[in-house]
Amino acid sequence: MTPLYIDVHIIHSAPYSNLNRDRQGAPKMATYGGVSRPRLSSQHGRRHSRTHMEEALGTRAIRTRGTPLAVAKRLTAAGWDEATALAAAQMLILAADIKGLGLSDAGGTNALLFLPETAFDSLAEIANSQRDVLTKAAGAAAKAIAEAKAKAEAEKAKSDTEGFDADSEEEEEAVETGPLATAYKKIPAADRKKLQAAVLEVFRQRNASIASYGRMLANEAGSTVAGAIQMAHSIGTHAGPSQIDFFSAVDDLIHDAGEETGAGHMGDQRYTSATFYRYATLNVRELIDNLDGDTDTAQQVTEAFLRAFPLAIMPAKASGTAPHTVPHLIHIAVRTDRPVNLVGAFETPIPATTNGYVPASLDALNAHAAAHGRMLGTSRIADHAHVTLSDTEFTALGDRVDAVDDLITRTLDTITKHTS
């Protein structure tokens, strides 16, 4: 079957802002072409694109460590007592029997799970269907935990008297994890096998978000999904350092009293401004496969993504910077060979001019696309077009259309022709 990819290329000028912070709160940076440039991480772009896409589609996938807690909440609402509900929900995690996946001291899982939002209800239904088995095991676990706590307290009192230090980490492990796992293993093998099959069936479920962005669950190949969407880190088309903004805040009561002058608080924050090249690609064939051949849903997902990726608002520090710009150019190419990232247009950084960075960035992208067309040929481009705020013609970027809606509709029509 012929490959089918949708490449989305964006030139986007962002004002003085901090759209994506590093560990120290400064704008993220990257070195490319020998110079330091502002950067927006792919994780940042994927998160905002996914949430906007989910809102449009009306379905979500949840990434969380709190699966047992969410399931326990549903069981409690169904009449379980809280302690038994939590123990039963935690045992469902143990039932999956996935190497490396366990429970945390906080009651959740030790790793993030990425599941359809319906998964919590499905897991609660499993627990309700096996309530007798799980309640009995939870009771045994509660008794063992109580005995372990009493033993630990007695040993601690003894060590305090005799002047020895207790190994609190080992006690915590024995109290919180050991009895629960031991009690679960005492469930008859046939019941454990039934629980495992039911839980893994839930873990392997996928919806539009998971089909699009993928999921990796170590040591459980059936739950791992290769996402149809790949997204690059967005980088500035030019060199640019972060900038320090000194700020102060007035204490209103002191100001009103007129007794003192000066700031009630002072500090500094880091910002940057840049023209970014943003790129993502969607593997249409893989999306359809991930959706079990559902081309109608794949079409809906594609449309939602083509709106979300270029136009999703990235709200970091938005209250103080209002960075609500739209791209200067969106170029979409439907390819039948392979994805093509055009970031090489900016390996030589765009120089600063009195016209800013946008016009030269647009020209560089157009020239680089033309060079790719000469080198690779254009027979594998099923269609390409662009929409732009600029009055300049960009002939290497396909036809110019007037509106984003027109660009998306044209792309969807091309995809329909190749998937019908």
VENZIRA-V828789 format. One record per residue. N is the residue number from 1. PHI is phi in radians with two decimals (999 if undefined). PSI is psi in whole degrees, 0 to 359 (* if undefined). D_CENTER is the distance of its C-alpha to the mean C-alpha in Angstrom with 2 decimals. Layout:
# VENZIRA-V828789
N:PHI:PSI:D_CENTER, N:PHI:PSI:D_CENTER
This chain:
# VENZIRA-V828789
1:999:137:30.11, 2:-1.13:132:29.36, 3:-1.04:156:25.86, 4:-2.59:112:24.08, 5:-2.16:146:21.34, 6:-1.97:113:20.23, 7:-1.70:131:19.79, 8:-2.06:121:18.72, 9:-2.05:133:20.19, 10:-2.34:136:20.09, 11:-1.93:120:22.33, 12:-2.39:119:21.20, 13:-1.61:122:23.25, 14:-1.88:137:21.69, 15:-1.33:183:24.26, 16:-0.96:111:24.87, 17:-2.89:180:21.60, 18:-2.42:79:18.90, 19:-1.27:335:15.65, 20:-2.62:109:13.69, 21:-1.66:150:15.48, 22:-1.57:189:16.25, 23:-1.07:331:17.51, 24:-1.59:3:20.76, 25:1.52:2:19.42, 26:-1.54:158:20.58, 27:-1.02:142:18.91, 28:-1.22:146:17.21, 29:-2.28:162:19.72, 30:-2.52:148:20.38, 31:-1.74:121:23.76, 32:-2.54:133:24.44, 33:1.15:25:27.94, 34:1.43:4:29.38, 35:-2.26:156:28.21, 36:-1.49:134:25.55, 37:-2.36:156:23.26, 38:-1.10:150:20.52, 39:-2.47:145:16.99, 40:-2.03:122:13.55, 41:-1.18:153:10.97, 42:-1.12:326:9.00, 43:-1.07:320:5.81, 44:-1.09:313:7.14, 45:-1.14:319:8.05, 46:-1.13:318:5.26, 47:-1.06:309:3.75, 48:-1.21:322:7.53, 49:-1.12:318:8.55, 50:-1.12:315:6.87, 51:-1.16:322:8.40, 52:-1.19:322:11.49, 53:-1.14:318:11.84, 54:-1.10:321:11.76, 55:-1.09:320:14.30, 56:-1.19:322:16.44, 57:-1.47:340:16.49, 58:1.34:22:17.06, 59:-2.48:143:14.98, 60:-2.18:157:11.83, 61:-2.07:142:9.98, 62:-1.94:128:9.66, 63:-1.84:118:8.01, 64:-2.79:157:11.05, 65:-1.64:355:14.09, 66:-1.66:22:16.30, 67:-0.95:311:17.09, 68:-1.05:324:20.80, 69:-1.21:320:21.12, 70:-1.15:320:19.80, 71:-1.19:318:22.16, 72:-1.06:322:24.96, 73:-1.06:320:24.74, 74:-1.22:322:25.38, 75:-1.17:321:28.19, 76:-1.09:319:29.77, 77:-1.12:336:29.83, 78:-1.57:5:31.63, 79:1.90:0:34.30, 80:-1.31:150:33.28, 81:-1.34:154:34.09, 82:-1.05:314:31.17, 83:-1.12:315:31.93, 84:-1.17:321:32.48, 85:-1.07:315:29.39, 86:-1.15:315:27.13, 87:-1.06:318:29.06, 88:-1.14:318:28.84, 89:-1.12:321:25.07, 90:-1.17:325:24.75, 91:-1.16:332:27.18, 92:-1.11:325:25.00, 93:-1.16:317:22.47, 94:-1.12:327:25.51, 95:-1.10:329:26.71, 96:-1.05:330:23.90, 97:0.96:48:25.58, 98:-1.74:122:22.67, 99:-1.02:127:23.62, 100:1.64:342:21.52, 101:-1.67:119:19.97, 102:-2.51:200:21.92, 103:-1.92:148:22.26, 104:-1.71:166:21.81, 105:-1.11:334:24.60, 106:-1.39:356:22.78, 107:1.78:349:23.02, 108:-1.64:202:19.47, 109:-1.64:160:18.15, 110:-1.43:355:18.05, 111:-2.42:155:14.65, 112:-1.24:134:11.38, 113:-1.87:143:11.82, 114:-2.07:104:9.59, 115:-2.30:153:12.33, 116:-1.01:149:13.62, 117:-1.09:340:14.72, 118:-1.35:350:18.23, 119:-1.13:325:17.98, 120:-1.13:320:19.23, 121:-1.15:321:22.26, 122:-1.12:318:22.89, 123:-1.17:322:22.96, 124:-1.11:323:25.24, 125:-1.11:322:27.48, 126:-1.09:314:27.81, 127:-1.07:318:28.87, 128:-1.12:324:31.32, 129:-1.25:337:32.79, 130:-2.05:34:33.41, 131:-1.05:316:34.29, 132:-1.06:313:37.64, 133:-1.10:313:36.37, 134:-1.24:323:33.42, 135:-1.12:318:35.58, 136:-1.10:315:38.24, 137:-1.16:321:35.88, 138:-1.14:322:34.23, 139:-1.10:317:37.75, 140:-1.10:321:38.71, 141:-1.15:318:35.63, 142:-1.08:319:36.39, 143:-1.13:316:39.96, 144:-1.14:321:39.04, 145:-1.13:317:36.62, 146:-1.08:318:39.40, 147:-1.15:320:41.88, 148:-1.15:321:39.62, 149:-1.13:317:39.10, 150:-1.09:319:42.85, 151:-1.14:318:43.56, 152:-1.12:319:41.13, 153:-1.14:322:42.74, 154:-1.16:318:46.17, 155:-1.17:324:45.35, 156:-1.16:317:43.91, 157:-1.08:319:47.08, 158:-1.14:317:49.16, 159:-1.16:325:47.33, 160:-1.11:320:47.73, 161:-1.19:320:51.42, 162:-1.59:355:51.85, 163:1.48:21:49.73, 164:-1.78:153:46.98, 165:-1.59:136:43.24, 166:-1.52:147:41.04, 167:-1.52:90:37.94, 168:-1.11:327:35.51, 169:-1.16:318:32.50, 170:-1.15:321:34.43, 171:-1.09:316:35.58, 172:-1.07:317:32.09, 173:-1.10:315:31.01, 174:-1.17:321:34.17, 175:-1.26:312:33.99, 176:-1.48:324:30.37, 177:-1.85:315:29.53, 178:-0.98:304:32.86, 179:-1.07:323:34.62, 180:-1.13:313:31.72, 181:-1.15:320:31.27, 182:-1.10:316:35.04, 183:-1.12:321:35.52, 184:-1.11:320:32.95, 185:-1.16:343:34.77, 186:-1.47:352:37.97, 187:-1.13:138:36.73, 188:-0.90:143:38.75, 189:-0.99:321:37.25, 190:-1.11:320:37.40, 191:-1.21:322:35.39, 192:-1.14:321:32.76, 193:-1.12:320:32.50, 194:-1.14:317:32.10, 195:-1.11:317:29.35, 196:-1.05:313:27.47, 197:-1.07:319:27.71, 198:-1.20:317:26.55, 199:-1.19:317:23.52, 200:-1.11:327:22.43, 201:-1.08:321:22.88, 202:-1.22:316:20.32, 203:-1.08:334:17.83, 204:-1.58:355:18.37, 205:-1.15:150:17.79, 206:-2.45:150:15.26, 207:-2.19:194:14.68, 208:-1.04:318:13.67, 209:-1.13:316:9.86, 210:-1.20:321:10.31, 211:-1.09:326:13.03, 212:-1.41:311:11.15, 213:-1.79:350:7.96, 214:1.47:171:9.76, 215:-2.74:137:10.12, 216:-2.18:118:12.20, 217:-2.11:108:14.60, 218:-0.99:138:17.26, 219:1.17:18:20.78, 220:-2.47:83:20.04, 221:-1.05:328:20.15, 222:-1.15:337:20.43, 223:-1.65:348:16.96, 224:-1.44:131:15.33, 225:-2.22:127:14.25, 226:-1.37:114:14.16, 227:-1.14:147:11.74, 228:-1.41:343:13.86, 229:-1.83:129:11.74, 230:-2.05:139:11.90, 231:-2.34:132:11.17, 232:-1.51:157:13.36, 233:-1.11:133:13.40, 234:-1.44:133:15.42, 235:-2.20:155:18.74, 236:-1.13:141:21.83, 237:-1.31:358:24.59, 238:-2.51:167:26.98, 239:-1.25:150:27.59, 240:-3.09:121:26.83, 241:-1.45:165:26.78, 242:-1.32:157:25.17, 243:-2.14:145:27.75, 244:-1.66:130:28.91, 245:-1.96:112:29.57, 246:-1.41:135:32.16, 247:-2.40:160:32.19, 248:-2.41:157:34.41, 249:-2.21:139:34.52, 250:-1.54:137:37.76, 251:-1.49:109:38.98, 252:-1.09:321:40.38, 253:-1.17:318:43.02, 254:-1.15:320:44.46, 255:-1.11:317:44.42, 256:-1.15:326:46.20, 257:-1.26:338:48.79, 258:1.19:19:49.59, 259:-1.55:333:50.36, 260:-2.39:159:47.94, 261:-2.09:166:46.15, 262:1.89:180:42.97, 263:-1.61:148:39.35, 264:-1.44:341:38.08, 265:-2.75:143:35.03, 266:-2.34:153:34.16, 267:-3.03:186:31.24, 268:-2.50:151:29.29, 269:-2.32:162:25.80, 270:-1.95:139:24.43, 271:-2.39:171:23.43, 272:-2.65:165:23.48, 273:-2.36:144:24.12, 274:-2.85:158:23.46, 275:-1.75:118:23.49, 276:-1.76:145:20.32, 277:-1.75:122:20.07, 278:-2.06:141:16.74, 279:-2.54:139:16.30, 280:-2.59:157:14.33, 281:-2.37:144:15.96, 282:-2.09:123:15.87, 283:-1.51:101:18.03, 284:-1.10:317:19.91, 285:-1.05:317:21.85, 286:-1.18:323:18.97, 287:-1.06:314:17.29, 288:-1.10:318:20.70, 289:-1.08:316:21.18, 290:-1.11:335:17.91, 291:-1.71:20:19.23, 292:0.98:41:22.61, 293:1.44:8:24.39, 294:-1.39:92:23.56, 295:-1.25:331:24.07, 296:-1.14:313:24.20, 297:-1.15:322:20.69, 298:-1.04:321:19.54, 299:-1.15:320:21.37, 300:-1.15:318:19.74, 301:-1.10:316:16.20, 302:-1.06:314:17.41, 303:-1.08:316:18.97, 304:-1.10:320:16.03, 305:-1.18:318:13.85, 306:-1.15:339:16.87, 307:-1.52:321:17.10, 308:-1.25:315:13.55, 309:-1.09:312:12.90, 310:-1.30:331:16.27, 311:-1.99:356:16.73, 312:-1.06:135:13.66, 313:-1.40:131:14.84, 314:-1.83:100:13.22, 315:-1.56:12:15.12, 316:-1.00:129:15.36, 317:0.92:32:19.08, 318:-1.15:329:19.80, 319:-1.10:333:22.83, 320:-1.84:357:24.68, 321:-2.31:340:23.75, 322:0.75:60:22.97, 323:-1.48:46:21.19, 324:-1.57:58:21.10, 325:-1.54:165:22.28, 326:-2.01:161:21.75, 327:-1.06:148:21.83, 328:-1.35:335:25.34, 329:-2.67:137:24.78, 330:-2.18:121:22.59, 331:-2.08:125:23.83, 332:-2.09:130:22.90, 333:-2.17:130:24.58, 334:-1.72:118:24.80, 335:-2.02:147:25.86, 336:-1.97:21:27.60, 337:-2.14:297:27.56, 338:-2.89:162:24.35, 339:-1.21:151:21.58, 340:-2.35:112:23.00, 341:-1.52:127:21.17, 342:-1.72:23:23.72, 343:-1.07:337:22.61, 344:-1.03:343:26.04, 345:-1.03:338:27.56, 346:-2.08:14:26.60, 347:-1.05:321:27.45, 348:-1.52:113:30.58, 349:-1.09:143:29.33, 350:-1.16:129:30.57, 351:-1.36:154:33.44, 352:-1.24:136:33.84, 353:-2.40:172:36.36, 354:-1.21:347:37.87, 355:-1.63:7:35.83, 356:1.37:201:32.53, 357:-1.84:339:29.90, 358:-1.10:308:28.83, 359:-1.01:316:31.98, 360:-1.20:328:32.14, 361:-1.17:319:28.45, 362:-1.10:316:29.01, 363:-1.11:319:32.17, 364:-1.13:320:30.61, 365:-1.12:315:27.90, 366:-1.06:315:30.69, 367:-1.14:322:32.91, 368:-1.22:321:30.32, 369:-1.11:321:29.56, 370:-1.11:320:33.34, 371:-1.12:320:33.72, 372:-1.12:321:31.21, 373:-1.08:321:33.20, 374:-1.19:319:36.38, 375:-1.31:314:35.10, 376:-1.70:345:33.21, 377:1.43:169:35.06, 378:-2.05:5:33.75, 379:-1.18:337:34.79, 380:-1.65:8:31.31, 381:-1.66:106:29.81, 382:-1.18:326:30.07, 383:-2.96:151:29.52, 384:-2.68:146:28.19, 385:-2.79:172:28.44, 386:-2.64:160:27.22, 387:-2.25:142:27.35, 388:-2.64:155:28.18, 389:-1.45:346:29.61, 390:-1.45:154:32.09, 391:-1.54:354:35.60, 392:-1.30:149:35.64, 393:-1.57:134:35.74, 394:-2.12:84:33.22, 395:-1.16:332:34.97, 396:-1.36:352:32.78, 397:-1.77:20:29.74, 398:1.39:192:31.47, 399:-1.14:147:32.82, 400:-1.60:130:32.12, 401:-2.00:164:31.21, 402:-1.44:329:31.60, 403:-2.44:158:28.41, 404:-1.02:318:24.72, 405:-1.01:319:25.67, 406:-1.12:320:28.28, 407:-1.12:317:25.97, 408:-1.18:315:23.51, 409:-1.04:318:26.51, 410:-1.10:318:28.07, 411:-1.11:316:25.06, 412:-1.11:323:24.82, 413:-1.11:320:28.57, 414:-1.12:318:28.37, 415:-1.13:320:25.79, 416:-1.06:318:28.06, 417:-1.08:328:31.02, 418:-1.63:353:29.43, 419:-2.09:355:28.05, 420:-1.31:*:30.95
